[in-house]
Amino acid sequence: MCRTLATLSTNCLERAKEFKTRLGILLHKPELGAEPGNVSKVDLGSKCSKQRYSSEDVLGWRESFDLLLSSKNGVAAFRAFLKTEFSEENLEFWLACEEFKKTRSNTKMVSKAHRIFEEFVRSEAPKEVNIDHETRELTSRNLQAATTSCFEVAQGRVRTLMEKDSYPRFLRSAAYRDLAEQAAAASFSSSPPSRTTKWVSLLKTSSIPAPCFWVWQNLALGS
């Protein structure tokens, strides 16, 4: 009787260790369809795009322009839309100003300020934004003593223009409606089985005898 119990304990320990190894591999295996690295830039109008968004994210973009600009996916989708209208320079300028305000080095601040001005603000700039003459002149004077706020007025003008003009057109666009419909449909579709579900399934199909479960439990929870 004692030898039988000893043999069972040894077998249980070996089987439990084997199961723990299999479970560890499962838990560290990437979910099906997951891709490493950062999310690629969205092609909003492409029917072949594999990018997926949550319905909360996509539908939140129409709640306010602030929510759109605070979402990386929202900015990418809005940028793709603006490119179809050949007006992405406004968003690019706004983003450049946001990045500029993070600058701490005075030397870098001066060089960045002049680069942004030459690219977006000066008359006949390669990506000239739509601002009035007074704002352009004010921004030019601000460069004489560049600070993190030297583009504040110009950035505000461009943001207001996007919010009142481009943003409503973005929400009315067929591309955004399609994206919202896809996101809503995806939220109702069956999601991939969670790791907990996989764990339960693996446990059910495991060949570990019931008396060995307490051995496996101690190994799994004690790891």
C-alpha positions as CSV (number, residue, x, y, z in Angstrom):
1,M,0.0,0.0,0.0
2,C,2.8,2.4,0.9
3,R,4.8,1.6,-2.2
4,T,1.7,2.2,-4.3
5,L,1.2,5.7,-2.7
6,A,4.9,6.5,-3.1
7,T,4.8,5.5,-6.8
8,L,1.6,7.6,-7.3
9,S,3.3,10.6,-5.7
10,T,6.3,10.3,-7.9
11,N,4.2,10.0,-11.0
12,C,2.0,12.9,-10.0
13,L,5.0,15.1,-9.4
14,E,6.4,14.3,-12.9
15,R,3.0,14.8,-14.6
16,A,2.4,18.0,-12.7
17,K,5.8,19.4,-13.7
18,E,5.1,18.5,-17.3
19,F,1.8,20.2,-17.2
20,K,3.4,23.3,-15.6
21,T,5.8,23.5,-18.5
22,R,3.0,23.3,-21.1
23,L,1.0,25.9,-19.2
24,G,4.0,28.2,-19.1
25,I,4.5,27.9,-22.9
26,L,0.9,28.7,-23.4
27,L,0.8,31.8,-21.2
28,H,3.9,33.3,-22.8
29,K,2.8,32.5,-26.4
30,P,1.5,35.7,-28.2
31,E,-2.2,35.8,-29.0
32,L,-3.1,34.8,-32.5
33,G,-2.8,37.7,-34.9
34,A,-0.8,39.8,-32.5
35,E,2.1,41.6,-34.1
36,P,5.2,43.0,-32.3
37,G,6.2,46.6,-32.6
38,N,4.3,49.8,-32.8
39,V,1.0,50.1,-34.7
40,S,1.6,51.3,-38.3
41,K,0.1,54.5,-39.6
42,V,-3.5,54.2,-40.6
43,D,-4.7,54.3,-44.2
44,L,-8.2,55.5,-43.4
45,G,-9.5,55.1,-46.9
46,S,-8.1,51.6,-47.6
47,K,-10.5,48.8,-47.7
48,C,-7.6,46.4,-47.3
49,S,-6.3,48.0,-44.0
50,K,-5.9,45.4,-41.3
51,Q,-5.9,48.1,-38.5
52,R,-8.6,47.5,-35.9
53,Y,-9.8,50.0,-33.3
54,S,-12.1,49.6,-30.4
55,S,-15.6,51.0,-30.8
56,E,-15.0,53.2,-27.7
57,D,-11.9,54.7,-29.3
58,V,-13.4,55.4,-32.7
59,L,-16.8,56.6,-31.4
60,G,-15.0,58.8,-28.9
61,W,-13.4,60.8,-31.7
62,R,-16.8,62.4,-32.5
63,E,-17.4,63.4,-28.9
64,S,-14.8,66.2,-29.1
65,F,-11.9,67.4,-31.0
66,D,-9.8,67.1,-27.9
67,L,-10.5,63.4,-27.6
68,L,-9.4,62.9,-31.2
69,L,-6.2,64.8,-30.7
70,S,-5.4,62.9,-27.5
71,S,-5.7,59.5,-29.3
72,K,-2.7,58.3,-31.3
73,N,-5.0,56.3,-33.5
74,G,-7.3,59.3,-33.9
75,V,-4.5,61.5,-35.0
76,A,-3.3,58.9,-37.5
77,A,-6.8,58.5,-38.9
78,F,-7.3,62.3,-39.0
79,R,-4.0,62.8,-40.7
80,A,-4.9,60.2,-43.4
81,F,-8.2,62.0,-44.0
82,L,-6.4,65.4,-44.3
83,K,-4.0,64.0,-46.9
84,T,-7.0,63.2,-49.1
85,E,-7.8,66.9,-48.9
86,F,-4.2,68.0,-49.3
87,S,-4.4,69.9,-46.0
88,E,-2.3,67.8,-43.6
89,E,0.1,70.7,-43.0
90,N,-2.3,72.2,-40.4
91,L,-2.1,69.0,-38.3
92,E,1.6,68.6,-38.9
93,F,2.2,72.2,-37.6
94,W,0.0,71.6,-34.6
95,L,1.9,68.4,-33.8
96,A,5.3,70.1,-34.3
97,C,4.3,72.8,-31.9
98,E,3.3,70.2,-29.3
99,E,6.7,68.6,-29.6
100,F,8.4,71.9,-29.6
101,K,6.9,72.8,-26.2
102,K,8.7,69.8,-24.7
103,T,12.1,71.3,-25.6
104,R,14.3,72.2,-22.6
105,S,17.6,73.2,-24.2
106,N,17.7,76.9,-25.2
107,T,20.0,76.1,-28.1
108,K,17.7,73.4,-29.4
109,M,14.7,75.6,-28.8
110,V,16.1,78.4,-31.0
111,S,17.0,76.1,-33.9
112,K,13.7,74.2,-33.7
113,A,11.7,77.4,-33.6
114,H,13.3,78.7,-36.8
115,R,12.9,75.4,-38.5
116,I,9.1,75.3,-37.7
117,F,8.8,78.9,-38.8
118,E,10.5,78.3,-42.1
119,E,8.6,75.1,-42.8
120,F,5.1,76.2,-41.8
121,V,4.7,79.9,-40.9
122,R,6.6,82.2,-43.2
123,S,4.9,83.4,-46.4
124,E,5.4,80.9,-49.2
125,A,6.7,78.2,-46.8
126,P,6.8,74.6,-48.2
127,K,3.9,73.7,-45.9
128,E,2.4,77.1,-45.2
129,V,-0.5,77.0,-42.8
130,N,-3.6,79.2,-43.1
131,I,-3.1,82.0,-40.6
132,D,-3.7,85.8,-40.9
133,H,-0.9,88.3,-41.6
134,E,-1.0,89.7,-38.0
135,T,-0.5,86.3,-36.5
136,R,2.4,85.6,-38.9
137,E,4.1,88.8,-38.0
138,L,3.6,88.2,-34.3
139,T,5.1,84.8,-34.6
140,S,8.1,86.2,-36.5
141,R,8.8,88.7,-33.7
142,N,8.5,86.0,-31.1
143,L,11.5,84.2,-32.7
144,Q,13.8,87.0,-31.5
145,A,13.5,85.6,-28.0
146,A,12.3,82.0,-28.6
147,T,10.3,80.5,-25.8
148,T,8.0,77.5,-25.5
149,S,5.1,79.8,-26.1
150,C,6.4,81.6,-29.2
151,F,4.0,79.6,-31.5
152,E,1.1,79.7,-29.0
153,V,-1.1,82.2,-31.0
154,A,-0.4,80.6,-34.4
155,Q,-1.0,77.1,-33.0
156,G,-4.3,78.2,-31.5
157,R,-5.5,79.7,-34.8
158,V,-4.7,76.6,-36.7
159,R,-6.3,74.3,-34.1
160,T,-9.5,76.4,-34.2
161,L,-9.5,76.2,-38.0
162,M,-9.2,72.4,-37.9
163,E,-11.9,72.1,-35.3
164,K,-14.4,74.2,-37.2
165,D,-13.6,73.1,-40.7
166,S,-11.6,69.9,-41.2
167,Y,-12.9,68.0,-38.1
168,P,-16.6,68.2,-39.0
169,R,-15.8,67.0,-42.6
170,F,-13.8,64.1,-41.1
171,L,-16.8,63.0,-39.1
172,R,-19.1,63.2,-42.1
173,S,-16.7,61.4,-44.4
174,A,-17.6,58.0,-45.7
175,A,-14.2,56.8,-44.5
176,Y,-14.9,57.6,-40.9
177,R,-18.4,56.1,-41.1
178,D,-17.0,52.9,-42.4
179,L,-14.4,52.9,-39.7
180,A,-17.0,53.4,-37.0
181,E,-19.2,50.7,-38.4
182,Q,-16.3,48.2,-38.6
183,A,-15.3,49.0,-35.0
184,A,-18.9,48.6,-33.8
185,A,-19.3,45.3,-35.6
186,A,-16.0,44.0,-34.3
187,S,-17.1,44.7,-30.7
188,F,-20.0,42.3,-31.2
189,S,-18.0,39.6,-33.0
190,S,-16.7,36.7,-31.1
191,S,-13.3,37.6,-29.5
192,P,-10.4,35.2,-29.4
193,P,-10.4,32.9,-26.4
194,S,-8.7,34.4,-23.4
195,R,-5.8,32.8,-21.7
196,T,-8.0,31.8,-18.8
197,T,-10.3,30.0,-21.3
198,K,-7.2,28.3,-22.8
199,W,-6.0,27.4,-19.4
200,V,-9.3,25.7,-18.5
201,S,-9.4,23.9,-21.8
202,L,-5.9,22.7,-21.3
203,L,-6.8,21.5,-17.8
204,K,-9.8,19.6,-19.1
205,T,-7.8,17.8,-21.8
206,S,-4.8,17.2,-19.5
207,S,-4.0,13.6,-18.6
208,I,-3.2,14.5,-15.0
209,P,-5.2,12.2,-12.7
210,A,-7.4,13.9,-10.2
211,P,-5.3,12.9,-7.2
212,C,-2.4,14.8,-8.8
213,F,-4.2,18.1,-9.1
214,W,-3.1,19.3,-5.6
215,V,0.5,18.6,-6.6
216,W,0.2,20.7,-9.8
217,Q,-1.7,23.4,-7.9
218,N,1.2,23.8,-5.4
219,L,3.7,24.0,-8.3
220,A,1.7,26.5,-10.3
221,L,0.7,28.8,-7.6
222,G,4.1,28.6,-5.9
223,S,6.0,29.6,-9.0
